């Protein structure tokens, strides 16, 4: 009892901060009733039957988190027990997802006359697993949150050993995102969260919007949304979960800085924000793995050993380079649209989509909205961002920064491409001069 009472002030602080952040994020989403005639409004009207109910989700998630915060047992578990609990939870979740995939395949098989009978045992096992997983999920979430928070404190983000805002994440089916772009340029004009939809319903909605508004539309899957707690796509992968939790926490952290609160007011700001969060999530997620799940962390490639006496191997045929091909596609599309050749750009994108599919990349639709969305995540290899310098500049600033924390301190005040490039030049120059 004494240990619980000693936690009460911190629990009250965490609960108050959680409610504040949740309120700001929930009601800070763009209004659902802007002026009629606005493209966002028209798309919203066409998608009204599919729009995601944020309020109900938020109230349920806050209830789950409140119970875990007040009555959770994870503060009294050893570090080893916490990690083992997460491993067992994820293994059982993976089994449940495997069963669900097998069951779906049987129901889709026209050769199976009585799918109910064939899947009876599998469905019973799945249901038992799901019931058990529901009771364990809050604790698994709390453990992962604590592991990310401890790593963030070590990186310098703590305030009196606390992370503000507290790391908070909830595994859940994540909504789809409807993205709308003009046809004559690539621009992130509209984004509306939708309930998860079957592909045929996605195609029908996109077609209705494109025909009505003469735009390019695409429904895309999401891995997480920075509500509070953040929505994290249910996954049995510990590395993926840690990366997305870290990614979404940075969105929460940036909320009170220009890079965060100007997210919805400038396309460049959104791209800088998402690119920074993607790089941050990958780096912090890896650090959490190294500390708590070292066997799951990426391992350096072993050195290659060659001898002069070896017979040279026959050269392999060139492999399809997705990043390079996508980068070339984006550059060509930008050039065609700049010349006003909209229909030619769209024919070219469809031809390229068929090329990607032929090489194993099952892209359902490649259009202006595709690039408007995926071009906002410019981390890693070249691709959907084309010649946009934002991704390389954010990476250059990270490479020139002494730490993750120092990098984020620099980034959180940047909101435009020009500001970013000026900061990159300043930071890189300072590094070259040893300052």
PAGUMAR-542331 format. One record per residue (C-alpha): residue number from 1; residue in one letter; x, z, y. Coordinates in Angstrom, 3 decimals, padded with zeros to 6 digits. Each point is the difference from the previous one (the first is absolute). Layout:
N
   num   residuo          X          Z          Y
   NUM         A          X          Z          Y
...
//
This chain:
435
   num   residuo          X          Z          Y
     1         X    000.000    000.000    000.000
     2         X    002.823    000.861    002.387
     3         X    001.597   -003.374   -000.583
     4         X   -003.290   -001.726    000.787
     5         X   -000.528    002.040    003.177
     6         X    003.500   -000.878    001.156
     7         X   -000.992   -003.645   -000.184
     8         X   -003.191    000.355    002.060
     9         X    001.479   -000.717    003.485
    10         X    001.680   -003.141   -001.290
    11         X   -003.163   -001.065   -001.810
    12         X   -002.061    000.419    003.161
    13         X    002.544   -002.034    001.983
    14         X    000.061   -002.755   -002.625
    15         X   -003.795   -000.092   -000.204
    16         X   -000.348   -000.201    003.773
    17         X    002.578   -002.765    000.276
    18         X   -001.587   -001.899   -002.878
    19         X   -003.440    000.074    001.601
    20         X    001.424   -001.055    003.368
    21         X    001.936   -002.950   -001.427
    22         X   -002.942   -001.022   -002.192
    23         X   -002.298   -000.020    003.005
    24         X    002.381   -002.017    002.148
    25         X    000.620   -002.584   -002.716
    26         X   -003.611   -000.265   -001.128
    27         X   -001.534   -000.374    003.435
    28         X    002.949   -001.946    001.345
    29         X   -000.925   -002.957   -002.191
    30         X   -001.346   -002.865    001.990
    31         X   -003.694    000.398    000.813
    32         X   -002.417   -001.739   -002.327
    33         X   -002.227   -001.081    002.908
    34         X    002.005   -002.011    002.560
    35         X   -001.638   -002.584    002.252
    36         X   -002.069   -002.670   -001.729
    37         X    001.746   -003.337    000.007
    38         X    003.403    001.585   -000.601
    39         X    001.653   -001.479   -003.111
    40         X    000.436    003.475   -001.468
    41         X   -003.721    000.691    000.419
    42         X   -001.059   -003.287   -001.543
    43         X    002.272    000.528   -003.010
    44         X   -001.286    003.569   -000.265
    45         X   -003.598   -001.209   -000.083
    46         X    000.757   -002.480   -002.764
    47         X    001.835    002.696   -002.002
    48         X   -002.422    002.839    000.779
    49         X   -001.256    000.415   -003.567
    50         X    003.539    000.527   -001.302
    51         X    001.576    002.289    002.625
    52         X    001.730    003.124   -001.235
    53         X   -001.507    003.423    000.811
    54         X    002.899    001.891    001.578
    55         X   -001.975    003.115    000.899
    56         X   -001.213    000.761   -003.521
    57         X    003.445   -000.623   -001.460
    58         X    001.653    002.208    002.616
    59         X   -002.388    002.922   -000.502
    60         X    000.512   -000.094   -003.763
    61         X    003.796   -000.278    000.285
    62         X    000.217    002.873    002.500
    63         X   -002.026    002.155   -002.387
    64         X    002.406   -000.723   -002.857
    65         X    003.021    000.741    002.181
    66         X   -001.466    003.207    001.395
    67         X   -000.529    001.382   -003.487
    68         X    003.527   -000.912   -001.066
    69         X    001.520    001.483    003.167
    70         X   -001.806    003.315   -000.383
    71         X    000.018    000.451   -003.752
    72         X    002.716   -002.309   -001.318
    73         X    002.573    001.370   -002.425
    74         X    002.845   -002.411    000.739
    75         X    001.848    002.416    002.383
    76         X    000.479    002.330   -002.983
    77         X    001.281   -002.657   -002.428
    78         X    003.664   -000.663   -000.565
    79         X    001.413   -003.286    001.240
    80         X    000.488   -001.186   -003.576
    81         X   -003.588    000.891   -000.954
    82         X   -001.345   -001.904    003.002
    83         X    001.846   -003.168   -000.922
    84         X   -001.033    000.287   -003.648
    85         X   -003.631    000.461    001.032
    86         X    000.138   -003.208    002.030
    87         X    001.677   -001.886   -002.840
    88         X   -002.709    001.076   -002.481
    89         X   -002.761   -000.826    002.474
    90         X    001.390   -003.472    000.677
    91         X    000.499   -000.688   -003.717
    92         X   -003.616    000.885   -000.743
    93         X   -001.190   -002.034    002.995
    94         X    001.983   -002.966   -001.305
    95         X   -001.704    000.396   -003.384
    96         X   -003.435    000.101    001.664
    97         X    000.777   -003.134    002.002
    98         X    001.263   -001.743   -003.137
    99         X   -003.240    000.831   -001.790
   100         X   -002.040   -001.267    002.937
   101         X    001.885   -003.287   -000.074
   102         X   -000.556   -000.387   -003.741
   103         X   -003.693    000.800    000.325
   104         X   -000.445   -002.511    002.835
   105         X    001.755   -002.698   -002.035
   106         X   -002.322    000.583   -002.963
   107         X   -003.115   -000.198    002.156
   108         X    001.299   -003.262    001.485
   109         X    000.727   -001.538   -003.427
   110         X   -002.832   -002.353   -000.990
   111         X    001.049    000.308   -003.640
   112         X   -000.999    003.695   -000.057
   113         X   -003.680    000.264   -000.930
   114         X   -000.472    003.768    000.522
   115         X    002.484    001.279    002.580
   116         X   -001.751    003.388    000.155
   117         X    000.688    000.668   -003.664
   118         X    003.543   -001.377    000.045
   119         X    001.014    002.136    002.980
   120         X   -001.829    003.202   -000.959
   121         X    003.111    001.956   -001.002
   122         X    002.044   -001.341    002.917
   123         X   -002.716    000.873    002.497
   124         X   -000.290    003.515   -001.417
   125         X    003.756    000.522    000.289
   126         X   -000.018   -001.437    003.526
   127         X   -002.845    002.280    001.082
   128         X    001.733    003.098   -001.393
   129         X    003.205   -000.961    001.773
   130         X   -001.778   -000.699    003.291
   131         X   -001.811    003.350   -000.065
   132         X    003.277    001.823   -000.615
   133         X    001.842   -002.060    002.637
   134         X   -002.630    000.820    002.620
   135         X    000.742    003.711   -000.392
   136         X    003.782   -000.536    000.158
   137         X    000.148   -002.540    002.821
   138         X   -000.060    002.469    002.942
   139         X    002.972    001.918   -001.390
   140         X    001.963   -003.199   -000.729
   141         X   -000.649   -001.142    003.571
   142         X    001.070    003.362    001.430
   143         X    003.255   -000.050   -001.959
   144         X    000.886   -003.510    001.162
   145         X   -000.882    000.945    003.579
   146         X    002.283    003.020   -000.218
   147         X    002.871   -002.028   -001.405
   148         X   -000.281   -002.575    002.785
   149         X   -000.306    002.773    002.603
   150         X    003.104    001.810   -001.276
   151         X    001.966   -003.230    000.203
   152         X   -001.249   -000.672    003.537
   153         X    001.104    003.496    001.060
   154         X    003.465   -000.723   -001.370
   155         X    000.052   -003.245    001.974
   156         X   -000.662    001.852    003.256
   157         X   -003.740   -000.488    000.468
   158         X   -000.855    003.675   -000.432
   159         X   -001.207    002.396    002.676
   160         X    000.855    003.562   -001.059
   161         X    000.186   -001.319   -003.585
   162         X   -003.477   -001.565    000.305
   163         X   -000.892   -003.668    000.125
   164         X   -002.315   -001.002    002.828
   165         X   -002.413   -001.380   -000.798
   166         X   -000.006    001.386   -003.551
   167         X    000.453   -002.589   -002.745
   168         X   -003.461   -000.640   -001.425
   169         X   -001.034   -002.756   -002.411
   170         X   -002.917   -000.680   -002.325
   171         X   -000.022   -002.412   -002.952
   172         X   -003.087   -002.170    000.115
   173         X   -001.284   -003.553   -000.341
   174         X    001.141   -001.520    003.300
   175         X   -002.236   -002.354    001.991
   176         X    000.763   -003.663    000.386
   177         X    000.867   -001.294    003.461
   178         X   -001.696   -003.001    001.542
   179         X    002.461   -001.810    002.285
   180         X   -001.057   -002.726    002.429
   181         X    002.354   -002.309    001.919
   182         X   -000.631   -003.009    002.252
   183         X    000.637   -003.309   -001.727
   184         X    002.238   -001.408    002.762
   185         X    002.501    002.878   -000.106
   186         X    000.986    002.952   -002.162
   187         X   -001.413    003.102    001.647
   188         X   -001.397    003.256   -001.390
   189         X   -003.339   -000.102    001.830
   190         X   -002.347    001.961   -002.265
   191         X    000.431    002.587   -002.738
   192         X   -002.943    001.687   -001.704
   193         X    000.228    002.294   -003.006
   194         X   -002.381   -000.909   -002.786
   195         X   -001.109    001.635   -003.210
   196         X    001.965   -001.363   -002.977
   197         X   -001.637   -003.308   -000.876
   198         X    000.169   -002.408   -002.947
   199         X    001.845   -003.193    000.772
   200         X   -003.124   -002.151    000.079
   201         X   -001.500    002.226    002.706
   202         X    003.257   -000.187    001.967
   203         X   -000.036   -003.798   -000.125
   204         X   -003.633   -000.140    001.106
   205         X    000.557    002.346    002.951
   206         X    003.130   -001.828    001.141
   207         X   -001.802   -003.320   -000.175
   208         X   -002.934    001.295    002.030
   209         X    002.292    001.345    002.739
   210         X    002.143   -003.144    000.115
   211         X   -003.000   -002.304    000.221
   212         X   -001.800    002.103    002.619
   213         X    002.947    000.793    002.265
   214         X    002.392   -002.924   -000.700
   215         X    002.824    002.392   -000.883
   216         X    002.260    000.775   -002.942
   217         X   -001.040    003.046   -002.039
   218         X    001.519    001.844   -002.935
   219         X   -000.809    003.160   -001.945
   220         X    003.171    001.833   -001.023
   221         X    000.707    003.059   -002.167
   222         X    001.576    003.086    001.538
   223         X    002.380    002.598   -001.416
   224         X   -000.962    002.706    002.475
   225         X   -001.734    000.778    003.278
   226         X    001.209    002.569    002.530
   227         X   -003.156    002.051    000.249
   228         X    000.589    003.723   -000.381
   229         X    000.547    000.740   -002.802
   230         X    001.412   -003.464   -000.513
   231         X   -001.734   -002.200   -002.541
   232         X    002.433   -000.908   -002.793
   233         X   -000.868   -002.605   -002.593
   234         X   -000.294    001.756   -003.353
   235         X    003.195   -000.700   -001.911
   236         X    001.830    001.262   -003.056
   237         X    003.355   -000.904    001.607
   238         X    001.790    002.997    001.506
   239         X    002.413   -002.206    002.029
   240         X   -002.865   -001.999    001.482
   241         X   -002.029    003.117    000.809
   242         X    002.919    001.658    001.802
   243         X    000.787   -003.139    001.976
   244         X   -003.587   -000.446    001.187
   245         X   -000.471    003.706    000.806
   246         X    003.172   -000.137    002.117
   247         X   -001.095   -003.262    001.635
   248         X   -003.396    001.388    000.977
   249         X    001.471    003.294    001.245
   250         X    002.107   -001.904    002.499
   251         X   -003.180   -001.568    001.391
   252         X   -001.309    003.552    000.498
   253         X    003.255    001.105    001.619
   254         X    000.014   -002.950    002.401
   255         X   -003.561    000.668    001.142
   256         X    001.164    001.944    003.079
   257         X    002.734   -002.504    000.916
   258         X   -000.363   -003.445    001.596
   259         X    000.799   -001.856   -003.235
   260         X   -002.936    001.787   -001.623
   261         X   -002.700    000.364    002.622
   262         X    000.424   -003.591    001.203
   263         X   -000.350   -001.362   -003.558
   264         X   -003.421   -001.556    000.622
   265         X    000.808   -001.351    003.465
   266         X    002.745   -002.494   -000.702
   267         X    000.855   -002.283   -002.892
   268         X    003.717    000.536    000.517
   269         X   -000.465    003.777   -000.114
   270         X   -001.837   -000.213   -003.319
   271         X    002.750   -002.118   -001.552
   272         X    002.765    002.334    001.236
   273         X   -001.969    003.036   -001.186
   274         X   -000.736   -001.364   -003.481
   275         X    003.499   -001.358   -000.490
   276         X    001.503    003.352    000.973
   277         X   -002.398    001.849   -002.306
   278         X    000.814   -002.344   -002.897
   279         X    003.752    000.553    000.335
   280         X   -000.519    003.739    000.542
   281         X   -002.274    000.352   -003.043
   282         X    002.462   -001.807   -002.250
   283         X    002.951    002.121    001.156
   284         X   -001.733    003.378   -000.021
   285         X   -001.734   -000.748   -003.296
   286         X    003.375   -000.743   -001.559
   287         X    001.450    003.270    001.322
   288         X   -002.904    001.982   -001.470
   289         X    000.553   -001.706   -003.338
   290         X    003.705    000.816    000.048
   291         X   -000.769    003.683    000.524
   292         X   -003.032    000.568   -002.255
   293         X   -000.117   -002.952   -002.425
   294         X    003.618   -001.243   -000.187
   295         X   -000.597   -002.041   -003.145
   296         X   -002.579   -002.080    001.892
   297         X    002.216   -000.699    003.009
   298         X    001.579   -003.446    000.334
   299         X    003.405   -000.056   -001.634
   300         X    002.976   -001.967    001.330
   301         X    000.801   -003.084   -001.993
   302         X    002.962    000.458   -002.361
   303         X    003.157   -001.863    001.012
   304         X    000.427   -003.360   -001.610
   305         X    003.108   -000.597   -002.062
   306         X    001.260   -003.508   -000.607
   307         X    003.027   -001.350   -001.823
   308         X    001.751   -003.294    000.519
   309         X   -000.256   -000.784   -003.717
   310         X   -003.787   -000.014    000.014
   311         X   -001.679   -003.366   -000.334
   312         X   -001.930   -000.747    003.168
   313         X   -003.725    000.184   -000.575
   314         X   -002.103   -003.038    000.649
   315         X   -001.564    000.212    003.447
   316         X   -003.580    001.170   -000.022
   317         X   -002.631   -002.139    001.693
   318         X   -000.820    001.279    003.469
   319         X   -002.713    002.633   -000.011
   320         X   -002.982   -000.180    002.316
   321         X    000.791    002.139    003.071
   322         X   -003.344    001.356    001.186
   323         X    001.344    001.501    003.215
   324         X    001.813   -003.153    001.036
   325         X   -002.964   -002.229   -000.861
   326         X   -002.418    002.240    001.888
   327         X    002.321    000.140    002.995
   328         X    000.240   -003.805    000.046
   329         X   -003.785   -000.198   -000.266
   330         X   -000.531    002.316    002.948
   331         X    002.514   -001.872    002.179
   332         X   -001.646   -003.347   -000.789
   333         X   -003.496    001.356    000.672
   334         X    001.103    001.477    003.339
   335         X    001.451   -003.371    001.021
   336         X   -003.132   -001.929   -000.994
   337         X   -002.318    002.407    001.806
   338         X    002.202   -000.103    003.111
   339         X   -000.489   -003.790   -000.003
   340         X   -003.768    000.407   -000.315
   341         X   -000.063   -001.401   -003.564
   342         X   -002.404    002.580   -001.422
   343         X   -001.471   -002.049   -002.844
   344         X    003.457   -001.181   -001.086
   345         X    001.235    003.606   -000.017
   346         X   -002.935    001.028   -002.170
   347         X    000.585   -002.842   -002.467
   348         X    003.666    000.966   -000.157
   349         X   -000.825    003.653   -000.661
   350         X   -002.272   -000.959   -002.886
   351         X    002.718   -002.206   -001.492
   352         X    002.475    002.870    000.285
   353         X   -002.484    002.412   -001.548
   354         X   -000.208   -002.276   -003.023
   355         X    003.808    000.026   -000.163
   356         X    000.067    003.800    000.014
   357         X   -002.675    000.181   -002.704
   358         X    001.924   -002.488   -002.147
   359         X    002.994    002.355    000.202
   360         X   -001.963    003.089   -001.017
   361         X   -001.051    001.375    003.409
   362         X   -003.792    000.117   -000.194
   363         X   -000.860   -000.280    003.690
   364         X   -003.726   -000.593    000.245
   365         X   -000.041   -001.227    003.585
   366         X    002.815   -000.946    002.371
   367         X   -001.189   -000.370    003.588
   368         X    000.566    001.236    003.551
   369         X   -001.550    003.378   -000.815
   370         X    002.425    000.404   -002.928
   371         X    002.971   -000.316    002.330
   372         X   -001.659    002.113    002.699
   373         X   -000.229    002.894   -002.477
   374         X    003.089   -000.299   -002.182
   375         X    002.187   -001.059    002.923
   376         X   -000.515    003.511    001.362
   377         X    002.178    001.521   -002.739
   378         X    003.412   -001.448    000.738
   379         X    002.224    002.078   -002.224
   380         X    002.324   -001.250   -002.683
   381         X    000.620   -003.686   -000.610
   382         X   -001.273   -002.791    002.276
   383         X   -003.529   -001.101   -000.705
   384         X   -003.340    000.102    001.759
   385         X    001.537    000.950    003.368
   386         X    001.761   -003.343    000.405
   387         X    002.322   -000.113    003.009
   388         X   -001.384    003.190    001.537
   389         X    003.064    002.184    000.795
   390         X   -001.886    003.310   -000.306
   391         X    000.855    000.707   -003.633
   392         X    003.755   -000.638    000.283
   393         X    000.149    001.925    003.287
   394         X   -001.667    003.096   -001.458
   395         X    002.421   -000.154   -002.941
   396         X    002.979   -000.415    002.347
   397         X   -001.025    003.097    001.952
   398         X   -000.351    001.982   -003.232
   399         X    003.430   -001.167   -001.181
   400         X    001.545    001.040    003.319
   401         X   -001.713    003.422    000.068
   402         X    001.767    003.106   -001.230
   403         X   -003.048    001.253   -001.932
   404         X   -003.613   -000.733   -000.844
   405         X   -001.108    002.500    002.628
   406         X    002.198   -001.505    002.711
   407         X   -001.381   -003.443   -000.835
   408         X   -003.629    001.107    000.306
   409         X    000.710    001.786    003.289
   410         X    001.263   -003.316    001.343
   411         X   -002.858   -002.039   -001.449
   412         X   -002.971    002.118    001.031
   413         X    000.155   -001.027    003.646
   414         X    000.175   -003.760   -000.683
   415         X   -003.187   -002.061    000.317
   416         X    001.036   -003.600    000.740
   417         X    002.298   -002.595   -001.509
   418         X    002.093   -000.141    003.192
   419         X    000.464    003.787    000.002
   420         X    000.983   -000.119   -003.666
   421         X    002.605   -002.715    000.479
   422         X    001.446    001.782    003.039
   423         X    000.248    003.223   -002.001
   424         X    001.648   -001.820   -002.891
   425         X    002.626   -001.500    002.293
   426         X    000.658    003.387    001.608
   427         X    000.265    001.903   -003.283
   428         X    002.127   -002.614   -001.752
   429         X    002.330   -000.257    002.989
   430         X    000.370    003.778    000.143
   431         X    000.831    000.070   -003.710
   432         X    002.612   -002.695    000.381
   433         X    001.647    002.024    002.773
   434         X   -000.064    003.164   -002.117
   435         X   -002.370    001.934    002.194
//
